[in-house]
Amino acid sequence: MRDFLNKLGLTFAFIVIVSPAVLFFLWMLSLSLKFEIDNASYPPVFIPERINWGNYAAVIESKRFMTYFFNTLIVTGSATLFALIIGVPAGYGIARMRARKSAIVILIARITPGLSYLIPLFLLFQWLGLLGTLWPQIIIHLVVTVPIVIWIMIGYFETTPMELEESAIIDGATRWQVFRHVALPIARSGIAVAFILSVIFSWNNFVFGIVLAGRETRTLPVAVYNMISFDQLSWGPLAAAALIVTLPVLLLTMFAQRQIVAGLTAGAVK
């Protein structure tokens, strides 16, 4: 009886938490498939009689959409790559040295709002003459991605067996060889999780892009925001653009949800 009640309570909690998000997503999908006259109708029409694919075509055929899409790819890809190059060795070093204080500092950097870094870095980039280019966005995205990678890799390296590394050292391997040939292959799944989470957080970042980007260096979240105007608001193209921006991350999250959960809970038992 207790197991049944626990499952019933868990199901109810799941429905309460998830159903609003599902409803909002379906409503946005409905807006993207309707003509403007249907979007403005009262009472609201959820399932349109005629499907309008023109909203998606208008967004994709926009002159700047592909520019913003490639900007997002460059910023997210570069920030994720640099974060892995920096974060994986750093996580390994902190885990092996048992540097708990350093791990706490990384955690504080992870939970600190990005706005805390924005103003000083904005002044720095302005002094360097980099505003309006992609470099400020790539660099400042590292503030988000590097702590994620380090924190995840600390948990993975702490759970890997030390006997394998000790055996490699006895056989004459250097610390770098141990890291490259022993630790990295074992932590391959952790690196995959760190990569996925870095992509998600970097792709969805909005605040850094709206402050540091120029007209030609905006990313997709900023481009969607700029479609909102006080004079005329077209809900169909706006919803279509939002879904196009969300789709890559949504698909990545759906296909890698088990790895994401494993990455967030790695090292939790210890």
N, C-alpha and C positions, 0 to 999 in steps of 0.2 A: 504494500500500500504506500509506503514511504517513497519507494522508487517511482511509483506512478505519479505521486504528487510532485516529486522533484522534476520529472520529465514534463509534467503539465505546466509547472511554474516556469521552467526554462523555455518551453515553447511559447508561453504567453509573453514572457519578457522579450524573446526574440522577435515576436510579431510586433510588439509595441515599439521596439527600437528600430527595426528594419522597415516596417510598413511606411512610415513617412518618407524615408529616402526613396523607396520604390515608387511611391505615389508621385513625388516630385519629378523623378526621372521619367515616368510615363507621361506626365503632364507636359514636360518639356519636349518629349518625343512627339506628342500630339500637336503642340504648337508648331514644331518644325515641319509638319506634314500638311498644314492647313493654309488656305488662302487668308489674306488679311481680313477679309470680310467675315470669315468664320471665327478668327481669333478675337474680333471685336464684337461678336454677337452676344446677346443676352436672352435667355440663359446660356451659359457656356456650352459649347459643343466639344465633347471629348473625342468621339470617333467621327471624323469627317466623312461626308458622302463622297467627296472627290479628294484624292491624294495629290498634293502639290510637291513634286520633287524639285520644282524650280528654286526653292529656297536653298537647297544644298548646291545646286548648280550655280546660283548667284554667288554663293560664298566661295566656292572653289575657283570660279572664273574671275574672281576679283583680282585686280592687278597686284595688290600687295599681299594677298593671302599666302602665296607660295614663298614670297620673301620672308614673311614672318614665320612661316613653317620651317624654312631652312635656318633662320636665326635661332629658333627654339632647338632644333636639332644640334646646331653647333654649340650653343651655350650648355645644353643638358649633357651632350656627349663629352665635351671638354671638361666640364665640372666633375662629371662622374669618373672620367679617366684619371684626372689629376688626384681626385679623392682616393681612388684605389691605389695609385702609386704612392701616395703619402700615408694613407690610413692603414693599409695592410701591414707594412713593416712596423709602423708605430704600434699597432695593436699587438703584434707579436712581441715587440720589445717590452711593452708594459705588462703583458701577461707573464713573460718569462722572468722579468725582474721583480714581479709581484709589487709593482709600484701603485699601491692603492690610492695614494694621494693624487697621482697623475690621472688615474681613472676617474676620480671624483671631479677633477678639474675639467676633464673631457665631458663628463655628464652635465656639469654646470654650463659649459659652452653649448651643449646640445639643447638645454631647456631655456637658455636665455633668448628672449625675443630678438629677431633679426633687426628690428628697428633700433636696437641699442648700438649696432655697428654701422647703421646706415649713414648717419650724419657725419661721423669722422671720416669714413671711407669716401663719402661724397665730396668732402672738402679735399681729401687727398687726390682723388681722381681729377677733380677740377684743377688743382695745382699742377698735376702732371699733364693736363691737356688731353685726357682720355675719355672725357664725357662724350656720349653720342656714339661710341664704338662698342663692340661686343666684349672687349677685354674687361671693363668694370663689372659686367654681369657675370662673366665666367669666374672672376676672382672672388666676387662677393658670394656667389653660390657655393664656393668652397666652405664658407662659414656654416652652411647647412649640411653639405654632404660629407665633409671630412669627419666631424664628430660622429655622424651616423656610422660610417665605415669603421672607425676606430672602436667604437663601443661594441659593435657586433663582432668584430674580429677578436676583441679581448675575450668575449664569452666563448668563442669557438676554440681559440688557442688554449684557454684554461682547461678545456675538456679533452684535449688531445693527449694521448699517453706520452709521458716523458721518456719511457724506456727506449722508444725508437730513436729519439734524438741522441740519447746517451750512447746507444750502440753505434750510431754514425760517428760520434765524436771519438769513441774508442778506436774505430777503424781509421781515424786520421782525417776526418772531414772537418773543415773549418766551420765557423758559425754561419757564414753566408751560405756555404754548401748545404748545411743542415736546414737552413731556412728555405732554400730554393728547392732542394730535392726531397725533403722529408716533410716539413711543416706545410708548405703550400699545397702539395697534392692532397694531404689529409683535409685541409680546410677549404677545399674547392667549393663545397656546397655553401660554406659561409661566405665566400667571396661572391658567389652568385646572388645570395640574399642581399648582401651589402650593395651590389650593383643594382638590383631591382629597386630597393628602397631609395637609393640615391637618385635614380632616374625619376621615380614618382615625386619625390619632394622637390627636385629641381624643375621638372616639367611644369608642375602646378604653381610655382612661385610667381607671385603677382607684384608684391610691394617693391622688390628690387628693380624689376623691369620698368615699372611706371615712373620711377624716380631717375634711374640712370640711363635709360634708353633714349635714343634719338628717333627721329621720324622713320629712318630706314633700318633701325636696329631693334625695333620692338619685337617682343615675343608674342605668341598666340594668346595667352591670357590677357595681356594688355590690349591686343587687337580687338578681342571680344568686348572688353570694357569700353573701348573707343567707339563701338557701334551704338552705344547709348547716347542719345542726344535729347535735348529738351524740346526741340522743334518737332521732330517726327521720330517715332519709335516703331520699327517694324519687328514685331515679335517673331515672325516666321524665320527670317534670316538670322536673327539674333540667337534663337533657340538652335537652329541648324549649326551655326558657328560654335556654340557652346558644346554641342554634342560631338562635333568633329574634333574639337580640342580634347574632350574628355575620353574619346574612344580609345586612343592608343594606351593610355594609362589604365583604363578600365579593363581592356583585354589582357594587359600585362598582369594586372592584379588578379584577375580570374584564373589565369593559367598558372600563376605562381603563388597562389594563396597558401599552400602548405609550406612552401619554402619560407614565405614571409613570417608565418606563425613560428616556424622553427627558429628563424633568425631572431625574432623578438624574445623568445624564451630560452635561447642558448645561454647556458651558464647560470640560469635562474636557480637551479637546485643547489649549486655550490654557493 
